[in-house]
Amino acid sequence: MPATVRTAEFNLLLDGANPCRYFTIMMLEDHTGDIVRKARQGANVPAEAAAQAAGLSVVELTDLEQTGQCKRKPDFISLGKVLGLQGSHLADIANGWLPAAVDLSQWRELRQIDTTQGGNTVNCYLAWDEVTREAILIDTGWEAEAVRAIVQKEKLDLRHLFITHNHHDHVAAIDGLKTLYPKLRLHSSAKNISPEQRNRPNDCISVGSLRITHRETPGHSEDGVVYIIGGFPEDAPLVAVCGDTVFAGSMSRGFQSFDLLRQKIKEQILTLPPSTLLCPGHGPLTTIAEELGHNPFFSA
């Protein structure tokens, strides 16, 4: 099944007061039930105990976890205490909370590209220096064509490909991109990667005025990395591309270790400046400030 493509260039909500500004529009990656299920499984809380705290039957809790909906209003405060979540923020998400729309005109040389295949929508990110047109890509999404179209339109010189982790939806288009851009330099923390392509401590990659550093964030996967981009014009805030670690209002599954992932998010991501633009592998853009103030996993 061919992938469908959407980029922040085309998914616009124009600001009537300033038609040059545009905002991304995207629903949360996780509904309320996803958050409850992840927290419950991560904390090894039996369904019976969680249901009792929420004032629900086990069947109702199961429905909530599967669909995000429940016929009766759960006691989110008590449920949050049992699961290690901020219950009031869990209730806010159930009531439709979304992160504030991000004005991407602050980062003129940044594009979010999301492609969908088999119901799985994944984000990758393209950034470049406005003068030299040298560009980087972080993760690949499902197909190379989505990237090629913007590279061609903006007349970019794509030089670097950074991988947040080696799960298929984030690297599916590597072969296609290597064919299009044979000199593309790969950066990864995968154990089986060649030494010259492996991220090293204190690496700082310069691309024109942009500076790209990384922090290790294992937990979802052993090779998890967040890439931090600084040096955008006019002192635009840092950009942190975080793959499958933290999402707007939630966090990823800890395939390697739930506790380790949560710890690394706190230590390596949420310690960045509050204004930092947070670019997840799935779901909408957010900021460090939004997540510190609203994410049930980290605002408790």
LODRENDO-31469 format. One line per field, with one value per residue (C-alpha): x, y, z; residue in one letter. Coordinates in pm, 1 decimal. Example, Ala and Ser with C-alpha at 12.3 -4.5 7.8 and 13.67 -1.06 7.14 Angstrom:
# residues 2
xx <- [1230.0_1367.0]
yy <- [-450.0_-106.0]
zz <- [780.0_714.0]
pase <- [a_s]
END
This chain:
# residues 300
xx <- [0.0_156.1_235.2_36.9_230.3_160.5_401.7_370.4_389.6_54.9_-127.4_-193.8_-420.0_-358.4_-352.4_-583.3_-376.1_-56.1_-91.8_282.0_243.7_132.0_58.0_58.2_-266.7_-248.4_-429.0_-249.3_-67.8_-218.5_-575.7_-656.9_-681.9_-341.1_-186.9_-363.6_-259.8_104.4_125.1_-50.7_164.0_480.5_406.3_284.5_-50.0_-318.1_-626.7_-841.2_-651.0_-659.5_-1030.6_-1107.4_-913.4_-1094.0_-1436.3_-1488.9_-1541.2_-1256.0_-1462.4_-1507.2_-1135.9_-1055.4_-1290.1_-1124.7_-776.0_-877.7_-1089.5_-1018.9_-1391.9_-1592.9_-1967.2_-1898.3_-1658.1_-1348.3_-1197.0_-882.0_-731.2_-740.4_-639.1_-343.2_-219.8_-218.1_-47.0_202.7_26.7_-93.1_-465.4_-583.4_-378.0_-506.1_-857.1_-760.5_-652.3_-980.4_-1156.1_-971.7_-644.7_-401.4_-67.5_-83.9_-47.0_317.9_404.8_664.9_759.5_1006.1_1202.6_1175.4_1425.9_1245.4_982.6_785.7_703.4_461.0_387.0_133.6_137.2_-90.9_-245.3_93.4_177.8_538.7_711.4_1055.0_1218.3_1416.4_1627.1_1877.9_2101.2_1931.5_2251.5_2444.8_2126.7_2307.4_2043.2_1993.0_1716.9_1623.8_1458.6_1314.2_944.0_796.7_916.3_1199.5_980.9_827.1_1174.7_1297.7_1007.2_1103.2_1476.4_1409.9_1164.4_1396.1_1710.4_1882.4_2204.7_2104.5_2421.5_2331.5_2077.3_2034.4_1843.6_1667.1_1630.8_1631.6_1261.2_1128.1_886.4_1170.9_1422.1_1201.9_1323.1_1698.7_1772.1_1569.8_1741.9_2087.1_1999.2_1888.7_2178.5_2478.9_2701.8_2449.8_2630.3_2450.7_2449.3_2310.0_2365.1_2277.8_2529.1_2569.0_2645.3_2995.5_3228.2_3242.8_2860.4_2816.5_2725.2_3011.4_2998.8_3029.0_2974.5_2871.9_2790.2_2798.3_2574.8_2614.5_2501.3_2317.0_2472.7_2347.8_2425.3_2268.6_2173.8_2126.8_1768.0_1740.9_1429.3_1194.9_1486.4_1845.7_1977.5_1738.2_1875.4_1736.4_1899.3_1916.7_1944.6_2063.3_2174.0_1849.7_1828.8_1702.6_1772.0_1479.2_1455.9_1632.8_1469.0_1477.1_1383.9_1305.0_1179.5_976.6_1046.2_806.2_489.4_259.6_75.8_226.7_536.5_626.1_623.4_931.8_1011.7_1355.5_1257.1_965.9_1145.8_1466.6_1277.8_1091.9_1417.2_1597.7_1312.2_1330.6_1710.5_1795.2_1491.2_1284.5_1596.0_1620.5_1502.5_1121.4_1099.3_1258.3_1046.1_987.4_948.3_818.0_820.9_441.3_171.0_187.7_470.1_490.9_737.0_922.2_704.8_384.2_497.9_617.9_281.6_44.6_198.0_51.6_372.8_600.6_390.1_307.8]
yy <- [0.0_334.2_579.6_901.4_1220.4_1541.8_1822.0_2130.9_2333.1_2199.6_2132.2_2495.6_2701.0_3056.4_3336.3_3604.3_3878.0_3754.8_3528.4_3453.8_3255.5_2894.2_2631.1_2252.6_2073.8_1715.6_1503.7_1352.3_1025.4_873.4_899.5_881.8_503.9_465.9_673.8_472.0_141.1_243.8_372.2_68.7_-182.4_15.0_24.0_-340.0_-240.8_-512.6_-412.7_-487.2_-236.6_32.2_-21.6_4.9_331.0_472.5_367.3_142.6_-224.2_-416.5_-434.1_-55.8_-2.7_-233.4_-36.2_288.0_153.5_25.5_316.1_615.6_629.9_530.1_546.3_653.8_929.6_774.5_911.4_1033.9_1177.7_845.0_652.8_885.3_824.7_448.9_474.9_751.7_1002.4_1357.7_1284.4_1637.6_1647.0_1305.2_1446.6_1747.2_1515.2_1324.9_1662.3_1742.5_1913.5_1976.7_2157.3_2516.9_2551.8_2601.9_2897.1_2736.9_3068.9_3105.5_2822.4_2911.2_2642.1_2353.2_2117.8_1841.6_1565.8_1291.9_982.8_710.7_341.0_73.5_321.8_416.6_785.2_878.4_1217.0_1302.3_1644.3_1840.7_2143.0_2354.7_2660.1_2951.2_3076.0_2764.7_2552.3_2260.0_2034.6_1756.1_1499.3_1333.2_993.9_898.7_821.5_567.9_704.4_904.5_1096.4_1309.8_1432.5_1468.1_1698.2_1955.0_1922.6_1998.0_2280.0_2456.3_2382.8_2210.3_2013.3_1718.5_1606.5_1431.1_1172.0_1133.8_831.9_854.6_475.0_179.4_85.9_23.0_315.1_558.3_410.2_262.4_505.7_481.1_281.1_517.3_821.1_667.9_611.5_973.2_1116.7_879.9_1107.7_1124.1_1078.9_857.3_917.5_653.4_492.5_142.3_-115.3_-271.6_58.7_114.7_315.2_616.8_642.5_592.6_884.3_965.3_1150.1_1527.0_1514.5_1850.9_1850.9_2188.4_2250.5_2613.2_2804.2_2502.9_2295.3_1942.2_1760.2_1448.5_1288.0_914.6_817.8_436.5_269.7_250.1_102.7_36.9_289.7_576.5_927.6_1281.1_1529.4_1895.1_2162.4_2513.1_2809.5_2897.9_3261.7_3536.8_3330.4_3093.4_2841.5_2507.9_2221.0_1872.0_1583.0_1303.3_1005.1_763.2_894.9_1164.9_1253.4_1551.4_1459.5_1111.9_896.4_594.7_230.2_107.6_-195.3_-208.8_-57.9_167.2_301.3_370.5_552.6_768.1_848.0_943.2_1167.8_1351.3_1379.5_1428.0_1598.1_1782.4_1957.9_2154.1_2518.4_2549.8_2725.1_2428.7_2302.4_1930.7_1727.4_1374.1_1082.7_1061.5_1315.4_1695.1_1932.9_2058.3_2236.1_2148.9_2399.7_2235.6_1891.0_2004.7_2169.7_1915.1_1569.8_1333.4_1125.7_1419.6_1692.0_1493.4]
zz <- [0.0_-103.1_173.1_196.4_254.8_440.4_525.2_738.7_417.6_298.9_627.8_712.7_933.0_816.7_1069.2_932.9_1095.2_933.9_630.0_635.3_956.2_959.4_1217.2_1220.2_1301.7_1423.5_1681.1_1979.3_1920.4_2237.8_2362.6_2734.7_2731.7_2566.2_2844.9_3115.6_2960.3_2918.3_3275.4_3421.0_3234.0_3302.0_3674.9_3678.6_3828.6_3789.6_3593.1_3898.5_4114.0_3847.5_3785.1_4155.6_4184.3_3880.8_4012.3_3710.9_3644.2_3482.3_3162.7_3165.5_3226.5_2936.7_2711.5_2824.1_2749.8_2407.8_2283.0_2505.9_2580.9_2886.2_2957.5_3315.0_3415.9_3571.8_3891.0_3720.2_4038.8_4225.5_3913.0_3862.4_4217.7_4161.0_3820.5_3898.4_3674.2_3731.7_3741.2_3667.5_3349.0_3249.4_3286.9_3074.3_2792.4_2825.2_2787.8_2463.9_2563.6_2278.9_2286.0_2169.6_1793.8_1698.9_1476.2_1250.6_1094.1_1384.6_1221.1_852.8_756.5_927.5_785.0_951.3_702.1_799.3_592.2_659.6_574.9_714.5_956.5_1105.6_1063.1_1134.5_1133.3_998.7_997.0_739.9_840.5_650.1_656.0_482.7_315.5_211.3_158.7_323.7_478.3_729.2_763.8_1092.6_1036.9_698.9_729.7_490.5_156.6_2.4_-244.8_31.0_124.2_-233.7_-322.4_-56.6_-121.3_-487.2_-421.3_-175.0_-383.4_-92.4_-64.3_158.8_335.5_662.1_777.4_1153.8_1290.9_1628.3_1652.5_1419.2_1413.7_1064.9_1036.3_1111.0_865.4_591.0_323.4_389.6_74.3_-142.6_4.4_-45.0_-409.5_-451.2_-248.4_-269.4_-57.6_228.4_561.5_814.6_1191.7_1429.9_1769.4_1648.2_1768.7_1424.6_1250.7_1112.6_1340.4_1108.4_1116.7_1491.3_1717.2_1953.0_2286.5_2246.2_1868.8_1725.2_1354.0_1179.0_877.9_783.8_1092.1_1237.6_1513.9_1579.3_1903.7_2054.2_2383.6_2439.9_2530.1_2549.2_2686.5_2389.9_2198.3_2290.9_2036.9_2113.2_2057.6_2069.6_1830.0_1929.8_1661.1_1744.2_1540.5_1362.1_1247.0_1476.8_1789.2_1730.7_2018.0_2009.7_1823.2_1978.1_1748.5_1990.2_1787.9_1999.1_2347.5_2461.2_2269.3_2318.9_2639.1_2662.6_2617.7_2409.0_2509.9_2691.2_2480.7_2641.0_2977.9_3072.6_3380.8_3187.4_2911.8_3163.7_3344.2_3022.4_2910.9_3242.8_3241.1_2874.5_2721.0_2980.8_3115.3_2789.3_2795.4_2826.1_2487.2_2306.6_2016.3_2072.6_1752.9_1822.7_1583.5_1605.8_1680.4_1697.9_1773.4_2128.5_2360.0_2677.1_2865.0_2738.0_2847.9_3189.6_3242.5_3088.4_3030.7_3295.0_3303.8_3388.7_3551.5_3865.5]
pase <- [m_p_a_t_v_r_t_a_e_f_n_l_l_l_d_g_a_n_p_c_r_y_f_t_i_m_m_l_e_d_h_t_g_d_i_v_r_k_a_r_q_g_a_n_v_p_a_e_a_a_a_q_a_a_g_l_s_v_v_e_l_t_d_l_e_q_t_g_q_c_k_r_k_p_d_f_i_s_l_g_k_v_l_g_l_q_g_s_h_l_a_d_i_a_n_g_w_l_p_a_a_v_d_l_s_q_w_r_e_l_r_q_i_d_t_t_q_g_g_n_t_v_n_c_y_l_a_w_d_e_v_t_r_e_a_i_l_i_d_t_g_w_e_a_e_a_v_r_a_i_v_q_k_e_k_l_d_l_r_h_l_f_i_t_h_n_h_h_d_h_v_a_a_i_d_g_l_k_t_l_y_p_k_l_r_l_h_s_s_a_k_n_i_s_p_e_q_r_n_r_p_n_d_c_i_s_v_g_s_l_r_i_t_h_r_e_t_p_g_h_s_e_d_g_v_v_y_i_i_g_g_f_p_e_d_a_p_l_v_a_v_c_g_d_t_v_f_a_g_s_m_s_r_g_f_q_s_f_d_l_l_r_q_k_i_k_e_q_i_l_t_l_p_p_s_t_l_l_c_p_g_h_g_p_l_t_t_i_a_e_e_l_g_h_n_p_f_f_s_a]
END
